[in-house]
Amino acid sequence: MNILKMLRLPLAVVLFSVYAYSQAVPGANGSFNVKLAVAPMCVLGSTTDVDFGSINLASLPANNLQQSTSLSVTCNTGTAYTISLSPSNGNTLGAGAMTNASDGSMIPYSLFQDAGVSIPWGSQIGTNTVAFTSAGATDQYTVYVVVPKTAITAQLTDGSYNDVISVAVNY
């Protein structure tokens, strides 16, 4: 037992030293954040051409010519965006003209947001553009194109008429 008594004192000194050291040395604690910023982003997906086909001027149309096309937009969830359409003539109201490359003759048309062709689709944000907040899925839109029947006359030059519409997704 003498040995146990002899070991008690050194053991007590060692334990006290460890305790005192742990209390005397301040900790070097800290923290850091893990971050990721997701910027708003939209992608214009597929678009398709509008083709009115061929018109026989021997029998002029009794009504306006109307065709439609679709376009798709995908944005991350919660991103507010607008879609603007601009004919090549720069008209902000969506009124353009298809041009015959051989002689420059033109056939007017207008762009609309609805099948009833009462809401023009142009490029004046807040006035005649489509506005939406994305739910994270691909959103489909239909564009209606109307050629007034009065524009199709026997005086039109033979050939193909064409115009290019610029689509802008602003977010």
C-alpha angles and dihedrals in degrees: 000000000000089000092055091052090049093051094048096072097049090044091051090049092051093048092047090049092052091048092047092048092051090050096044099049112075117224122251096220127159143143141223137203128235109218140179125177117205111203119210110265137178132184125201106223130191124345127183131207123252111235120186090186121216125330124208106216090201088076110036116206117264092209139034114282112245131185134161139210135186137229132185133215128192121193133165116266115287096015112139113213144166130213117217126191122202126183115217091259089066095240107163093204094063096253110138140159132230110223130213106227093209098061108359096247114153141215114201124224138173133217122227139186097214138050089238087062093226100117113066119218113215140130105277101115111224092017113056107358128098114254125195142156112227124237089198097265130104110275120210123211132187121216117201118208121197129192111194113238089231090065093062105079137152088251093071116115117244115254143067122315120204143172134174123229118206115217118203125187108199120193 
